[in-house]
Amino acid sequence: MARMSSATRSEKSSQDPTQSAAPGRLAGKRAIVTGAASGIGRASALRFAQEGARVLIVDREESALTQVQKDIEAAGGCAVAIPGDAGSEDDVRSWVKRCKEEWGGLEIAFANAGVSGGYVPLGDQTTELWQEILRINLLGPFLLIKHAAKLIRKSGGGSIIATSSVAGLRARAGSSPYSASKAGLISLVQTAANELSGANVRVNAVCPGLIETGMTAPLFTYARSQGRDDRLGSLTPAQRAGTADDIAHVVVFLASDESGYINGQAIAVDGGLTSTHPFRPMNQYRSQSSAE
Ligand SMILES: NC(=O)c1ccc[n+]([C@@H]2O[C@H](COP(=O)([O-])OP(=O)(O)OC[C@H]3O[C@@H](n4cnc5c(N)ncnc54)[C@H](O)[C@@H]3O)[C@@H](O)[C@H]2O)c1
């Protein structure tokens, strides 16, 4: 294959995560990404590999996961794909063990797998629904922090990132079990960062706003079918919904040494949604200000 010039390569790679660039901001690092078959996990795994990390990608959707592995390898990156359940301690333990056996250590763990549980009215929510959402969205990240932190510490230190949500910060961005799981996750990263004090293992969360992924696909499809694309993300100062790559860029930063003094934080990546009160400007004011 003909080699690209470095200018061409970096120009392409900043736009397209399937194009590799080396050495990158995560060169030499080893990472685990859960929920890597789709959306934010997929975009982050591609970016991790593009930035030079070796990535162990896991998801319960095996065929989509295999495709992500192929995409990473086609771009010159290194990925191992393992199907499994992010809420199972046996599975999580085996992924960390595999990193040790395959690569000798670990620096980055991204606890991203999650489910929304759909919208079920409060009075109809069952114990089983709550337990399953908490198992995947809260117990899962705990298990990854628990097992990954030990190997990260032995490997000389690193970074753990979890995907929380604006639903963990405010109401009306998900059902109550989903929101409670994401709020609990913010508390988990705060307490874990403190419990790991002195271990050189940072723990942070990203809190995405409305992002177009597999999870939100029905909402985007519906809005488009109604010709109401303009409503998607319209409550944000950014005036748009987010992309998986909007989140992946922040996750790469949190995984890298560039964020070495950020610890125990929950960082909203939401186009400004949580900076605002719910407020719709009057049409008159809107047309005046856009005419200025
Ligand atoms: N899309 C949004 O607007 C949004 C907003 C805030 C937070 N989030 C969070 O982002 C994270 C990623 O979701 P996404 O939006 O990319 O959705 P997605 O559905 O595209 O991806 C989630 C992935 O997680 C996997 N997964 C679910 N449960 C699993 C389990 N038990 N074991 C292994 N894999 C499992 C799914 O198979 C899927 O591939 C989730 O934690 C979600 O709660 C999403």
The ligand as an SDF file (V2000), in Angstrom:
LIG
                    3D

 44 48  0  0  0  0  0  0  0  0999 V2000
  -27.4980    8.5260   22.8810 N   0  0  0  0  0  0  0  0  0  0  0  0
  -27.7180    9.4230   23.8170 C   0  0  0  0  0  0  0  0  0  0  0  0
  -28.4240   10.4430   23.5990 O   0  0  0  0  0  0  0  0  0  0  0  0
  -27.1120    9.2400   25.1810 C   0  0  0  0  0  0  0  0  0  0  0  0
  -27.1960   10.3070   26.0790 C   0  0  0  0  0  0  0  0  0  0  0  0
  -26.6350   10.1740   27.3400 C   0  0  0  0  0  0  0  0  0  0  0  0
  -26.0010    8.9910   27.6930 C   0  0  0  0  0  0  0  0  0  0  0  0
  -25.9360    7.9630   26.8120 N   0  0  0  0  0  0  0  0  0  0  0  0
  -25.2390    6.7460   27.2390 C   0  0  0  0  0  0  0  0  0  0  0  0
  -24.2410    6.4320   26.3050 O   0  0  0  0  0  0  0  0  0  0  0  0
  -23.8920    5.0640   26.4370 C   0  0  0  0  0  0  0  0  0  0  0  0
  -23.7650    4.4570   25.0530 C   0  0  0  0  0  0  0  0  0  0  0  0
  -25.0550    4.4410   24.4450 O   0  0  0  0  0  0  0  0  0  0  0  0
  -25.3090    4.8720   22.9390 P   0  0  0  0  0  0  0  0  0  0  0  0
  -26.1100    6.1010   22.9660 O   0  0  0  0  0  0  0  0  0  0  0  0
  -24.0320    4.8370   22.1740 O   0  0  0  0  0  0  0  0  0  0  0  0
  -26.3220    3.7090   22.5020 O   0  0  0  0  0  0  0  0  0  0  0  0
  -26.1390    2.4420   21.5670 P   0  0  0  0  0  0  0  0  0  0  0  0
  -27.3770    1.6470   21.8060 O   0  0  0  0  0  0  0  0  0  0  0  0
  -25.8260    2.8770   20.1840 O   0  0  0  0  0  0  0  0  0  0  0  0
  -24.8740    1.6780   22.1620 O   0  0  0  0  0  0  0  0  0  0  0  0
  -24.9310    0.9940   23.3890 C   0  0  0  0  0  0  0  0  0  0  0  0
  -24.1900   -0.3280   23.2330 C   0  0  0  0  0  0  0  0  0  0  0  0
  -24.1310   -0.9650   24.5280 O   0  0  0  0  0  0  0  0  0  0  0  0
  -24.3560   -2.3400   24.3250 C   0  0  0  0  0  0  0  0  0  0  0  0
  -24.8350   -2.9600   25.5520 N   0  0  0  0  0  0  0  0  0  0  0  0
  -25.9830   -2.7090   26.2070 C   0  0  0  0  0  0  0  0  0  0  0  0
  -26.0610   -3.4810   27.2970 N   0  0  0  0  0  0  0  0  0  0  0  0
  -24.9540   -4.2440   27.3170 C   0  0  0  0  0  0  0  0  0  0  0  0
  -24.4690   -5.2550   28.1910 C   0  0  0  0  0  0  0  0  0  0  0  0
  -25.1520   -5.6570   29.2740 N   0  0  0  0  0  0  0  0  0  0  0  0
  -23.2760   -5.8230   27.9190 N   0  0  0  0  0  0  0  0  0  0  0  0
  -22.5690   -5.4530   26.8260 C   0  0  0  0  0  0  0  0  0  0  0  0
  -22.9760   -4.5120   25.9620 N   0  0  0  0  0  0  0  0  0  0  0  0
  -24.1640   -3.9140   26.2070 C   0  0  0  0  0  0  0  0  0  0  0  0
  -25.3920   -2.4000   23.2060 C   0  0  0  0  0  0  0  0  0  0  0  0
  -25.4210   -3.6750   22.5870 O   0  0  0  0  0  0  0  0  0  0  0  0
  -24.9050   -1.2990   22.2880 C   0  0  0  0  0  0  0  0  0  0  0  0
  -24.0040   -1.7670   21.3200 O   0  0  0  0  0  0  0  0  0  0  0  0
  -24.9640    4.4440   27.3150 C   0  0  0  0  0  0  0  0  0  0  0  0
  -24.4540    4.2590   28.6150 O   0  0  0  0  0  0  0  0  0  0  0  0
  -26.0610    5.4850   27.3220 C   0  0  0  0  0  0  0  0  0  0  0  0
  -26.8610    5.4180   28.4810 O   0  0  0  0  0  0  0  0  0  0  0  0
  -26.4740    8.0600   25.5590 C   0  0  0  0  0  0  0  0  0  0  0  0
  1  2  1  0
  2  3  2  0
  2  4  1  0
  4  5  1  0
  4 44  2  0
  5  6  2  0
  6  7  1  0
  7  8  2  0
  8  9  1  0
  8 44  1  0
  9 10  1  0
  9 42  1  0
 10 11  1  0
 11 12  1  0
 11 40  1  0
 12 13  1  0
 13 14  1  0
 14 15  2  0
 14 16  1  0
 14 17  1  0
 17 18  1  0
 18 19  2  0
 18 20  1  0
 18 21  1  0
 21 22  1  0
 22 23  1  0
 23 24  1  0
 23 38  1  0
 24 25  1  0
 25 26  1  0
 25 36  1  0
 26 27  1  0
 26 35  1  0
 27 28  2  0
 28 29  1  0
 29 30  1  0
 29 35  2  0
 30 31  1  0
 30 32  2  0
 32 33  1  0
 33 34  2  0
 34 35  1  0
 36 37  1  0
 36 38  1  0
 38 39  1  0
 40 41  1  0
 40 42  1  0
 42 43  1  0
M  CHG  2   8   1  16  -1
M  END
$$$$
